[in-house]
Amino acid sequence: MNKHQKRTVYISIIALAFFLVLSLLTQQWGFFLWSLLPVFIVLMTTFSTTIDKRNKR
């Protein structure tokens, strides 16, 4: 992975941690559950570009 892809993974982990803490404090799990799909989509986009680059070699 390059520098930008690593940064994307770190930001995604931080976003999930933020929404997890927010959900724990408010006892409303909708915050965390609704953050899972966007983070999952971003991570799959990041990893699919990595896989595509490996296949082209």
QUIRA-V725798 format. One record per residue. N is the residue number from 1. OMEGA is omega as a letter, one per 30 degrees, with the letter a starting at -180 (none if undefined). Layout:
n->N omega->OMEGA
n->N omega->OMEGA
This chain:
n->1 omega->l
n->2 omega->a
n->3 omega->a
n->4 omega->l
n->5 omega->l
n->6 omega->l
n->7 omega->l
n->8 omega->l
n->9 omega->l
n->10 omega->l
n->11 omega->l
n->12 omega->l
n->13 omega->l
n->14 omega->l
n->15 omega->l
n->16 omega->l
n->17 omega->l
n->18 omega->a
n->19 omega->l
n->20 omega->l
n->21 omega->l
n->22 omega->l
n->23 omega->l
n->24 omega->a
n->25 omega->a
n->26 omega->a
n->27 omega->l
n->28 omega->a
n->29 omega->l
n->30 omega->l
n->31 omega->a
n->32 omega->a
n->33 omega->l
n->34 omega->l
n->35 omega->a
n->36 omega->a
n->37 omega->l
n->38 omega->l
n->39 omega->l
n->40 omega->l
n->41 omega->l
n->42 omega->a
n->43 omega->l
n->44 omega->l
n->45 omega->l
n->46 omega->a
n->47 omega->l
n->48 omega->l
n->49 omega->l
n->50 omega->l
n->51 omega->l
n->52 omega->l
n->53 omega->l
n->54 omega->a
n->55 omega->a
n->56 omega->a
n->57 omega->none
